[in-house]
């Protein structure tokens, strides 16, 4: 005891003691209050060591005070401030499932408003652990167990301590980047910064990123918005009167087919259809399907697809996503808000992954989504319900367990289901897929891709059966789309599409080119609705065209909104598909830019490159197309990066206030709304005589065979819905 006391009575010893106390408090916070989605032992390691670097750096500041009492006061202030910061994050996370950011601090008024009535509700008795250490340290001083070391402290030692903190942080960052490449440059989840670099590192990181964004935005002027509006009006495609308003007043159900490529439709392996239900739906008389529809995503992939679907703008050019870089701050005029204000829609997203992934729990509020049911709203007690690599719960479980929430929503509703099982490298057992047998190509990822696609197909079939049995399908427009390419490159950096095409479809590997790679960027797009005159359309289009198409079908004219796509059903639709890398495809040609000379042009029909020296007219046309695509992408980037929509509000549209939305206690919100409306409630539950319809949901999911209570009950939600 005397030895411990003697160590604590030195300045370095006391500082080390404070660091250990804060480290322990931080670790308790990580495991007890934050949902960080730890995937492996290495991430546990980073989680345990990451507080040390920032704590050493912070505490080293106090060592620069030569006088002992000032140094101890500085250490005390730093300790108390960091303790308050940690606990504030605990309360904030319980309320918003996110961490305190630069904008939440600068917009403290909005945060206080959001927390107002919920702060007391999220405080728990065990929170004393976050404060009791301060009391204990105070008593140690009062009873002279710890005394102030008044001896001078060498500046060289203070510098050495700071350098130690910097070295620890550099080592942590290097190891984190090795385990998670582009951690800082392409972050799609705040929790990744926290679990690799620590809670104290997140705020500076977020502040720097916000400052960079603000610097770009500070240069924006209202006149730039005028140029955007001119561009949009010049390229607007009026709705087709045959289809305009066809889905007026109907529910809109979006099914996001994760990593699903067009070539899967109609494909057989080992004599079995990979996607038998989607094949049938694709050819259904009530389905409009497209066979020349392309994904247009960049680095943001899934979130880029959502950005186009919801806002009619492209993702960012490289390295990051609109959602994570700008989405928590930007002004949106997105589908949920437009449909709510124009047609009285209620909106929700259903997703089997953590809410912070791609910052969805913040971005969706800015878009005006009323509800967001993330992984925490599904039963995950059984580890077999989810992927082994944290992509989220299996699609059969997501869709079946969402029924109890869907039936409580007021109609008409706009809902989006984000499936995950078909994500590349999603791991699940063969038993989940019955007797389906995949290919035996050399690349296991391709073999697995057919398995997960087959599972997704069965999941969609079960969901459609539920919609039919409840009568929902009669009053709904169901939109299905593939968000992005499903396979890309193998571990050697070689094209998996090339292996697929040569190994399964017999294509000559020697003729493979970037043209062939572009052809595999097709993804499905289907609109299914009773009474809709269906058929397979060969129109060329992409994800940027989805929003105006859906809104026109719903009876909302898009002429006032900043949307860069055009209605696929419009006679004025532009068939030039722009890719994020500035290449493009038209019904006849595929064109690639070339910084050092003429563009490269392929003929779609033959797949052959066209020598432009012999075709000067085509060369000029290709240059014009590339200029148009470049301008289109530039307009989108300016709107996003400079947040130009803050300068423009369409007539009759009210800007979204994100503080009006809370994704906590959503079941209570749904039930309260239903009870308030009484006989005027339009939910499926109310229309069914205040009886649940979940008994109509049938699934062969292995995880629900012995106990289907997760479909019929939300009792497993626990504290989230208390």
C-alpha distance (Angstrom), angle and dihedral (degrees) to the residues before:
residue distance angle dihedral
X1 . . .
X2 3.81 . .
X3 3.78 89.9 .
X4 3.81 91.7 52.1
X5 3.79 90.3 46.9
X6 3.80 92.0 50.8
X7 3.78 91.1 51.2
X8 3.81 92.7 48.2
X9 3.81 90.0 51.5
X10 3.82 91.4 64.2
X11 3.77 120.7 83.4
X12 3.81 94.4 -122.3
X13 3.79 91.4 43.5
X14 3.80 92.7 52.9
X15 3.79 91.4 45.8
X16 3.82 90.0 51.2
X17 3.80 89.3 50.7
X18 3.81 91.5 52.8
X19 3.80 91.2 47.5
X20 3.82 90.8 52.2
X21 3.80 91.3 49.0
X22 3.82 92.1 50.4
X23 3.79 90.8 44.0
X24 3.81 91.0 53.8
X25 3.79 91.3 46.5
X26 3.80 91.1 49.9
X27 3.80 92.9 49.4
X28 3.80 90.6 50.4
X29 3.80 88.0 51.9
X30 3.80 93.1 49.6
X31 3.77 94.7 52.9
X32 3.78 100.9 30.6
X33 3.80 105.9 39.6
X34 3.80 111.0 13.1
X35 3.80 122.7 74.7
X36 3.79 99.0 -145.3
X37 3.80 100.3 159.2
X38 3.81 98.2 -128.4
X39 3.80 107.1 -155.6
X40 3.81 106.3 -176.7
X41 3.79 146.8 -2.4
X42 3.79 92.5 -87.2
X43 3.79 91.0 58.5
X44 3.81 89.3 49.7
X45 3.80 86.9 54.1
X46 3.81 93.3 51.7
X47 3.78 90.2 45.5
X48 3.79 92.2 54.6
X49 3.80 97.5 46.0
X50 3.80 102.3 35.8
X51 3.85 97.5 84.5
X52 3.82 92.8 61.7
X53 3.81 97.5 69.1
X54 3.81 97.5 53.4
X55 3.82 93.1 38.4
X56 3.81 92.2 53.5
X57 3.81 89.3 47.9
X58 3.79 93.2 49.5
X59 3.78 96.0 45.1
X60 3.80 93.5 45.6
X61 3.82 88.0 69.6
X62 3.81 89.4 70.8
X63 3.80 91.7 56.1
X64 3.80 91.0 67.0
X65 3.81 89.5 70.8
X66 3.79 105.8 91.9
X67 3.82 95.8 -160.5
X68 3.78 111.0 79.9
X69 3.79 97.3 -138.4
X70 3.82 92.7 51.0
X71 3.79 90.4 47.9
X72 3.81 91.9 51.7
X73 3.80 91.9 46.1
X74 3.81 89.2 51.9
X75 3.82 91.0 49.6
X76 3.80 89.8 49.2
X77 3.79 92.8 50.3
X78 3.82 91.6 48.2
X79 3.80 90.9 47.3
X80 3.80 94.9 49.4
X81 3.80 92.8 42.6
X82 3.80 92.6 51.4
X83 3.81 91.2 45.4
X84 3.80 90.1 53.0
X85 3.80 90.1 45.7
X86 3.81 92.0 52.2
X87 3.80 93.3 47.7
X88 3.81 92.0 45.1
X89 3.80 87.9 55.8
X90 3.79 89.3 50.7
X91 3.81 91.4 55.1
X92 3.80 92.2 41.7
X93 3.81 92.3 49.6
X94 3.79 91.8 50.0
X95 3.79 89.5 53.6
X96 3.80 102.1 36.9
X97 3.84 106.2 15.6
X98 3.80 88.6 -125.3
X99 3.80 141.3 85.6
X100 3.79 129.5 -97.6
X101 3.78 107.1 -87.8
X102 3.77 134.7 -168.8
X103 3.80 91.1 -99.6
X104 3.78 93.7 48.6
X105 3.80 88.3 55.6
X106 3.80 96.1 45.2
X107 3.80 89.1 44.7
X108 3.78 92.5 47.4
X109 3.80 91.2 145.0
X110 3.78 91.6 61.7
X111 3.79 91.8 43.6
X112 3.79 91.4 50.7
X113 3.78 89.2 50.2
X114 3.77 90.8 50.8
X115 3.77 93.1 46.9
X116 3.80 95.9 38.7
X117 3.78 103.0 102.7
X118 3.78 96.3 23.3
X119 3.81 104.0 52.2
X120 3.79 95.7 84.3
X121 3.78 89.5 45.2
X122 3.80 93.6 57.9
X123 3.83 96.3 46.5
X124 3.79 110.3 102.3
X125 3.82 133.4 -166.7
X126 3.79 92.1 -117.2
X127 3.80 88.7 61.5
X128 3.79 86.8 88.2
X129 3.80 85.6 86.8
X130 3.81 88.0 72.5
X131 3.81 93.5 57.3
X132 3.80 108.3 26.4
X133 3.81 93.2 79.6
X134 3.82 90.5 63.0
X135 3.81 89.7 54.7
X136 3.81 91.4 48.0
X137 3.81 92.6 50.8
X138 3.82 89.7 49.0
X139 3.82 90.6 53.4
X140 3.81 91.0 48.4
X141 3.81 87.7 59.6
X142 3.80 94.5 42.2
X143 3.80 91.9 54.0
X144 3.83 91.4 42.5
X145 3.80 94.5 -119.4
X146 3.80 84.1 129.5
X147 3.80 119.9 37.3
X148 3.79 130.5 -173.3
X149 3.76 113.4 -97.2
X150 3.81 101.5 -135.0
X151 3.80 95.9 -177.1
X152 3.82 116.3 118.5
X153 3.80 114.2 -97.2
X154 3.78 119.2 -141.5
X155 3.79 115.5 -117.4
X156 3.79 88.4 -139.6
X157 3.81 89.8 63.0
X158 3.79 90.4 48.9
X159 3.81 90.3 52.1
X160 3.80 90.1 47.3
X161 3.81 90.3 53.1
X162 3.79 91.3 50.5
X163 3.81 89.9 48.7
X164 3.79 89.3 50.6
X165 3.82 89.3 54.9
X166 3.80 91.0 49.1
X167 3.80 91.5 48.8
X168 3.80 91.4 49.8
X169 3.80 91.1 49.2
X170 3.82 92.0 47.4
X171 3.79 91.1 50.6
X172 3.79 90.8 47.7
X173 3.80 91.6 48.7
X174 3.81 93.2 46.9
X175 3.79 92.2 49.5
X176 3.79 91.5 45.3
X177 3.80 92.7 50.6
X178 3.80 89.8 49.6
X179 3.80 90.5 52.9
X180 3.80 95.3 36.8
X181 3.84 110.8 26.0
X182 3.82 116.6 -147.9
X183 3.78 90.3 14.9
X184 3.80 92.9 159.0
X185 3.79 98.9 29.7
X186 3.79 99.9 47.6
X187 3.77 106.6 26.6
X188 3.80 113.8 162.2
X189 3.79 97.8 172.1
X190 3.81 129.7 40.0
X191 3.79 89.3 -145.2
X192 3.82 90.0 68.4
X193 3.81 91.4 63.0
X194 3.80 90.8 47.8
X195 3.78 97.2 46.9
X196 3.80 93.8 45.7
X197 3.82 103.8 33.6
X198 3.79 103.9 16.0
X199 3.78 140.5 -109.8
X200 3.82 91.7 -81.1
X201 3.80 90.6 55.5
X202 3.79 94.8 49.8
X203 3.80 96.8 69.8
X204 3.85 95.7 51.7
X205 3.81 89.4 45.2
X206 3.79 91.8 50.2
X207 3.81 91.5 44.3
X208 3.80 92.5 53.5
X209 3.77 91.1 47.6
X210 3.81 91.2 48.3
X211 3.80 91.0 48.4
X212 3.81 90.0 52.7
X213 3.79 90.8 49.6
X214 3.81 91.8 46.2
X215 3.78 91.1 50.6
X216 3.78 90.2 56.6
X217 3.80 92.2 44.1
X218 3.78 93.2 48.3
X219 3.79 89.2 68.1
X220 3.81 92.4 56.2
X221 3.79 121.4 108.9
X222 3.79 134.1 -172.0
X223 3.79 89.7 -113.8
X224 3.81 89.0 67.1
X225 3.78 88.5 59.6
X226 3.81 89.2 53.9
X227 3.82 89.1 57.7
X228 3.81 90.2 49.8
X229 3.80 91.5 51.4
X230 3.78 90.9 49.2
X231 3.80 89.9 52.8
X232 3.81 93.2 47.2
X233 3.80 93.5 48.1
X234 3.80 92.0 48.6
X235 3.81 91.2 52.4
X236 3.80 98.9 39.5
X237 3.80 117.4 128.8
X238 3.79 114.9 -151.7
X239 3.82 117.0 -131.0
X240 3.78 121.0 -96.1
X241 3.84 105.8 -108.5
X242 3.80 89.9 -143.4
X243 3.81 91.0 63.6
X244 3.81 104.4 23.8
X245 3.82 109.7 117.3
X246 3.82 94.0 2.4
X247 3.82 88.8 132.6
X248 3.80 95.4 38.4
X249 3.82 109.3 152.3
X250 3.79 93.8 1.9
X251 3.79 124.9 126.2
X252 3.79 112.9 -101.6
X253 3.79 114.9 -143.8
X254 3.79 117.1 -173.4
X255 3.80 116.9 -162.8
X256 3.78 111.2 -165.0
X257 3.80 107.4 -153.2
X258 3.78 103.2 -151.2
X259 3.83 114.6 -132.6
X260 3.80 91.0 -18.7
X261 3.81 116.6 157.9
X262 3.79 127.1 -159.2
X263 3.82 95.0 -120.9
X264 3.82 88.9 70.4
X265 3.80 90.5 69.4
X266 3.80 107.8 97.9
X267 3.81 93.2 0.3
X268 3.80 120.6 142.7
X269 3.80 126.9 -163.8
X270 3.79 120.9 -173.4
X271 3.80 87.7 -3.3
X272 3.83 92.8 -58.8
X273 3.78 126.8 112.6
X274 3.78 109.6 -118.0
X275 3.81 92.7 -150.6
X276 3.82 108.3 17.9
X277 3.81 96.6 164.3
X278 3.80 96.3 46.6
X279 3.81 88.4 47.0
X280 3.79 89.0 56.1
X281 3.80 92.5 45.3
X282 3.81 91.0 48.2
X283 3.81 90.2 59.1
X284 3.81 96.3 37.7
X285 3.81 115.8 128.2
X286 3.82 89.3 -126.8
X287 3.81 94.5 52.2
X288 3.78 128.1 89.8
X289 3.81 105.1 -155.5
X290 3.79 131.4 -178.2
X291 3.78 125.5 -147.9
X292 3.82 96.6 -175.3
X293 3.79 98.8 51.7
X294 3.81 116.8 128.6
X295 3.78 137.2 -161.0
X296 3.82 111.1 -121.5
X297 3.79 100.6 -170.1
X298 3.78 129.2 138.8
X299 3.80 129.6 -166.8
X300 3.80 90.9 -40.7
X301 3.80 91.1 64.3
X302 3.83 106.2 170.4
X303 3.80 93.6 22.8
X304 3.82 90.2 47.2
X305 3.79 88.7 55.1
X306 3.80 89.3 50.9
X307 3.80 91.3 47.2
X308 3.81 90.1 56.1
X309 3.79 93.8 42.4
X310 3.80 95.3 49.6
X311 3.81 105.1 30.6
X312 3.81 106.8 21.7
X313 3.81 90.9 -125.1
X314 3.80 129.9 113.1
X315 3.78 126.4 -111.3
X316 3.80 120.4 -105.7
X317 3.82 122.5 -74.7
X318 3.81 101.5 -109.5
X319 3.76 147.4 -15.8
X320 3.77 101.5 18.3
X321 3.79 147.9 30.0
X322 3.79 136.5 -104.4
X323 3.80 87.2 -126.3
X324 3.79 96.5 57.4
X325 3.79 101.5 30.4
X326 3.79 100.9 39.5
X327 3.78 111.5 -3.0
X328 3.79 98.5 90.9
X329 3.82 90.4 58.5
X330 3.79 107.4 25.8
X331 3.77 128.2 102.8
X332 3.80 112.5 -117.5
X333 3.77 133.7 -167.9
X334 3.78 92.5 -163.3
X335 3.78 135.6 169.2
X336 3.84 97.2 -100.4
X337 3.81 92.9 54.5
X338 3.81 94.7 40.9
X339 3.81 92.9 50.4
X340 3.81 92.3 43.9
X341 3.79 93.4 51.9
X342 3.79 98.4 38.1
X343 3.80 101.9 35.6
X344 3.83 107.9 13.8
X345 3.81 97.1 -109.0
X346 3.80 125.7 167.8
X347 3.80 113.1 -145.7
X348 3.79 139.2 -153.9
X349 3.79 142.6 164.6
X350 3.80 123.0 -145.0
X351 3.80 116.1 -159.4
X352 3.79 131.9 161.4
X353 3.80 96.3 -147.9
X354 3.81 131.9 77.6
X355 3.79 115.3 -67.3
X356 3.79 94.5 -124.7
X357 3.82 92.8 60.6
X358 3.83 106.0 117.1
X359 3.85 85.6 -1.7
X360 3.80 88.0 -83.0
X361 3.81 93.7 152.8
X362 3.81 88.6 65.0
X363 3.80 102.5 30.9
X364 3.80 94.3 52.0
X365 3.80 89.7 57.9
X366 3.80 89.9 54.3
X367 3.79 88.4 51.0
X368 3.79 92.2 51.5
X369 3.80 101.6 -111.1
X370 3.81 109.8 163.8
X371 3.80 95.2 -154.7
X372 3.78 138.3 20.1
X373 3.80 117.5 -170.7
X374 3.80 106.1 -166.6
X375 3.79 131.2 173.0
X376 3.80 92.5 -67.4
X377 3.81 89.4 68.1
X378 3.80 93.6 60.6
X379 3.78 131.4 73.7
X380 3.81 107.5 -100.5
X381 3.81 101.6 158.2
X382 3.79 89.7 113.1
X383 3.84 107.8 67.9
X384 3.81 88.1 -147.0
X385 3.81 90.7 70.0
X386 3.80 91.9 76.1
X387 3.77 140.5 43.8
X388 3.78 117.3 -85.9
X389 3.81 88.8 -126.1
X390 3.83 99.1 53.5
X391 3.80 100.4 -105.5
X392 3.79 89.0 132.7
X393 3.77 140.8 -101.4
X394 3.79 122.2 -31.5
X395 3.78 117.4 -87.3
X396 3.79 97.0 -118.3
X397 3.79 88.5 57.0
X398 3.79 94.0 43.6
X399 3.78 94.4 52.5
X400 3.80 97.6 39.7
X401 3.81 94.6 46.0
X402 3.81 91.1 46.7
X403 3.81 91.9 62.6
X404 3.81 92.8 81.0
X405 3.81 90.1 56.6
X406 3.79 95.6 40.6
X407 3.81 92.9 54.0
X408 3.82 90.3 56.4
X409 3.81 94.9 54.9
X410 3.77 120.2 105.2
X411 3.80 114.0 -113.8
X412 2.91 136.9 -88.5
X413 3.78 92.1 47.7
X414 3.77 135.2 175.1
X415 3.79 109.6 -148.8
X416 3.76 135.6 172.8
X417 3.80 125.0 -158.4
X418 3.79 113.9 -160.7
X419 3.78 108.0 -159.0
X420 3.81 118.8 -160.6
X421 3.80 111.1 177.9
X422 3.79 94.5 91.0
X423 3.81 91.3 56.9
X424 3.80 110.4 125.9
X425 3.81 111.0 -92.8
X426 3.81 92.7 15.5
X427 3.78 103.9 156.3
X428 3.78 124.2 -143.0
X429 3.78 137.4 140.2
X430 3.81 125.2 -89.3
X431 3.81 87.8 -123.2
X432 3.81 88.5 70.9
X433 3.80 89.0 65.2
X434 3.78 102.6 49.3
X435 3.80 113.7 -143.9
X436 3.81 97.3 -20.7
X437 3.80 112.2 134.4
X438 3.76 121.7 -160.1
X439 3.79 133.1 -154.5
X440 3.80 124.1 -74.5
X441 3.80 99.7 -136.5
X442 3.80 120.0 150.0
X443 3.81 91.2 -106.3
X444 3.81 109.3 75.3
X445 3.80 91.1 -164.7
X446 3.81 90.0 63.6
X447 3.81 91.3 47.1
X448 3.80 89.7 50.2
X449 3.81 90.9 47.3
X450 3.79 91.7 66.9
X451 3.80 91.1 48.4
X452 3.79 94.3 52.6
X453 3.83 91.6 43.9
X454 3.79 89.8 53.8
X455 3.79 90.9 50.0
X456 3.81 90.9 49.3
X457 3.79 90.0 50.9
X458 3.80 92.0 54.6
X459 3.80 90.1 47.4
X460 3.81 91.0 54.7
X461 3.81 91.2 47.7
X462 3.82 91.5 54.2
X463 3.79 90.4 49.1
X464 3.81 92.4 50.1
X465 3.81 89.8 49.9
X466 3.80 88.2 56.1
X467 3.80 91.7 48.8
X468 3.80 89.8 51.0
X469 3.81 95.0 45.7
X470 3.81 93.1 50.3
X471 3.78 94.1 43.9
X472 3.80 91.2 -118.5
X473 3.80 91.6 122.9
X474 3.82 90.7 64.0
X475 3.79 91.0 61.1
X476 3.80 100.9 35.2
X477 3.77 140.8 82.4
X478 3.79 108.9 -146.3
X479 3.79 118.0 -157.8
X480 3.80 121.4 -168.2
X481 3.78 124.7 -173.5
X482 3.79 138.9 165.2
X483 3.79 109.5 -122.0
X484 3.81 100.7 -152.9
X485 3.80 145.8 -30.5
X486 3.78 114.5 -47.2
X487 3.79 101.0 -151.9
X488 3.77 127.2 30.4
X489 3.81 124.8 156.4
X490 3.78 132.8 -9.8
X491 3.81 125.3 -130.0
X492 3.79 90.2 -82.5
X493 3.79 91.6 55.5
X494 3.80 92.8 -109.2
X495 3.79 123.1 139.4
X496 3.79 113.0 -93.6
X497 3.79 89.0 -162.7
X498 3.78 87.6 60.3
X499 3.80 91.5 52.2
X500 3.78 90.1 46.5
X501 3.80 93.7 48.7
X502 3.80 94.6 45.7
X503 3.80 98.5 37.3
X504 3.80 99.3 41.7
X505 3.80 107.0 19.7
X506 3.80 99.6 35.3
X507 3.80 98.1 -120.3
X508 3.80 117.9 161.1
X509 3.84 107.6 -105.5
X510 3.81 90.8 -151.2
X511 3.81 91.4 64.6
X512 3.81 95.1 51.0
X513 3.81 114.3 124.7
X514 3.77 141.5 159.3
X515 3.79 86.3 -88.5
X516 3.80 89.4 65.6
X517 3.81 90.5 48.4
X518 3.80 90.2 54.7
X519 3.81 91.9 51.8
X520 3.80 88.1 60.0
X521 3.81 91.0 58.6
X522 3.79 88.3 83.8
X523 3.79 114.5 117.1
X524 3.81 129.3 -179.7
X525 3.77 123.0 -92.8
X526 3.80 118.5 -175.8
X527 3.80 133.9 169.6
X528 3.81 113.1 -163.8
X529 3.78 123.9 -173.5
X530 3.78 134.6 145.6
X531 3.78 109.2 -101.8
X532 3.78 94.2 17.6
X533 3.78 112.1 132.1
X534 3.77 100.3 -121.7
X535 3.74 136.9 -165.3
X536 3.79 141.4 131.0
X537 3.78 110.9 -76.9
X538 3.79 122.0 -158.3
X539 3.82 94.0 -156.9
X540 3.79 113.5 136.7
X541 3.79 113.4 -123.4
X542 3.78 145.7 129.8
X543 3.77 145.0 -145.9
X544 3.79 92.9 -75.7
X545 3.83 86.8 67.5
X546 3.81 96.8 56.5
X547 3.81 100.1 83.3
X548 3.82 98.8 54.3
X549 3.81 89.1 43.7
X550 3.81 92.9 53.9
X551 3.79 95.1 42.4
X552 3.80 92.9 50.1
X553 3.80 90.7 50.5
X554 3.82 87.5 50.9
X555 3.79 90.1 52.8
X556 3.82 98.0 -106.0
X557 3.80 115.3 131.7
X558 3.81 109.3 -140.0
X559 3.81 99.2 -161.0
X560 3.83 92.7 109.6
X561 3.79 96.4 48.8
X562 3.79 129.0 85.7
X563 3.79 100.8 -116.8
X564 3.79 121.3 147.5
X565 3.79 98.5 -160.1
X566 3.79 127.9 74.2
X567 3.80 131.6 -131.4
X568 3.80 108.2 -87.5
X569 3.80 89.6 -145.6
X570 3.79 93.9 51.2
X571 3.79 119.4 105.7
X572 3.83 86.4 -136.5
X573 3.82 94.2 54.2
X574 3.81 114.5 138.9
X575 3.81 110.9 -126.6
X576 3.80 95.3 -162.0
X577 3.80 106.8 110.7
X578 3.81 113.5 -153.8
X579 3.79 120.1 -151.8
X580 3.77 122.7 -155.0
X581 3.83 91.3 -115.1
X582 3.86 87.7 60.0
X583 3.79 94.6 -107.2
X584 3.79 117.5 123.7
X585 3.76 145.3 -164.4
X586 3.80 130.4 -145.4
X587 3.81 128.8 -177.0
X588 3.82 88.9 -89.3
X589 3.79 108.4 24.3
X590 3.79 143.8 36.9
X591 3.80 113.1 -149.2
X592 3.80 131.5 -164.8
X593 3.82 124.7 -169.7
X594 3.78 120.4 -123.1
X595 3.79 117.9 -160.5
X596 3.78 93.2 -160.2
X597 3.78 100.0 47.4
X598 3.77 147.2 -31.1
X599 3.79 119.5 -5.1
X600 3.79 122.2 -101.7
X601 3.79 114.5 -113.9
X602 3.81 128.9 -168.7
X603 3.77 126.6 -169.8
X604 3.80 108.4 -124.9
X605 3.79 94.9 -147.6
X606 3.82 96.1 55.8
X607 3.80 102.3 20.1
X608 3.80 88.8 -132.4
X609 3.79 125.5 135.9
X610 3.80 112.7 -114.1
X611 3.82 116.7 -135.9
X612 3.80 102.3 -127.9
X613 3.79 93.5 -160.8
X614 3.78 86.5 72.4
X615 3.82 92.7 42.9
X616 3.83 108.5 49.2
X617 3.80 93.0 162.2
X618 3.82 91.7 55.0
X619 3.80 89.3 45.6
X620 3.80 90.3 56.7
X621 3.79 91.3 45.6
X622 3.82 91.7 49.8
X623 3.81 90.4 51.3
X624 3.80 89.5 51.2
X625 3.80 92.2 49.9
X626 3.79 91.4 49.9
X627 3.82 90.9 49.6
X628 3.80 89.9 51.4
X629 3.80 92.5 49.0
X630 3.79 92.1 46.2
X631 3.80 90.6 51.5
X632 3.79 92.0 47.5
X633 3.80 92.0 52.9
X634 3.80 91.5 43.9
X635 3.80 91.2 53.9
X636 3.80 89.9 51.1
X637 3.80 92.9 47.8
X638 3.79 92.0 49.5
X639 3.80 92.4 50.4
X640 3.80 91.4 48.9
X641 3.79 101.6 38.9
X642 3.79 95.5 42.8
X643 3.79 95.9 36.5
X644 3.78 89.2 -129.1
X645 3.80 94.4 170.0
X646 3.81 88.1 77.1
X647 3.81 85.5 73.6
X648 3.79 94.9 54.1
X649 3.79 133.6 54.4
X650 3.81 117.8 178.0
X651 3.80 116.9 -128.6
X652 3.78 110.3 -84.9
X653 3.81 94.0 13.1
X654 3.80 122.5 116.7
X655 3.82 116.5 -153.0
X656 3.80 113.0 -113.5
X657 3.81 117.7 -103.9
X658 3.83 105.6 -154.8
X659 3.82 92.5 -160.0
X660 3.80 87.8 70.0
X661 3.81 89.7 70.3
X662 3.79 130.3 72.1
X663 3.78 126.7 178.6
X664 3.80 93.0 -163.3
X665 3.82 121.9 99.6
X666 3.78 91.5 6.0
X667 3.79 94.9 160.5
X668 3.78 88.6 57.8
X669 3.81 88.9 48.8
X670 3.81 91.6 52.5
X671 3.80 94.8 46.5
X672 3.81 92.6 44.5
X673 3.79 91.1 52.3
X674 3.80 91.2 47.8
X675 3.81 92.2 50.1
X676 3.81 92.5 46.2
X677 3.79 91.1 54.8
X678 3.80 93.8 44.8
X679 3.82 110.6 172.5
X680 3.83 88.9 4.4
X681 3.80 91.6 63.3
X682 3.80 111.1 120.4
X683 3.81 98.0 -167.1
X684 3.78 119.7 126.1
X685 3.79 88.2 -118.1
X686 3.82 91.7 56.2
X687 3.79 93.6 43.1
X688 3.80 88.1 53.0
X689 3.79 92.4 62.0
X690 3.81 93.0 -89.8
X691 3.77 90.1 -60.7
X692 3.77 127.0 126.7
X693 3.80 120.9 -108.8
X694 3.81 95.8 -159.6
X695 3.81 90.4 102.8
X696 3.81 85.2 72.2
X697 3.78 91.9 61.3
X698 3.79 109.4 97.7
X699 3.78 122.9 -174.2
X700 3.78 136.1 167.8
X701 3.82 91.5 -149.1
X702 3.79 106.4 144.9
X703 3.79 91.8 -140.1
X704 3.82 92.2 60.6
X705 3.79 101.7 43.5
X706 3.80 96.8 93.5
X707 3.77 97.2 33.3
X708 3.80 123.8 23.3
X709 3.80 94.5 172.4
X710 3.85 91.3 111.9
X711 3.84 86.3 65.4
X712 3.79 95.6 46.6
X713 3.81 101.8 33.3
X714 3.81 141.0 40.9
X715 3.82 93.8 -159.7
X716 3.83 90.2 116.7
X717 3.80 91.5 67.1
X718 3.81 92.3 88.3
X719 3.78 119.3 173.5
X720 3.81 94.9 2.6
X721 3.79 90.2 73.2
X722 3.79 100.5 33.1
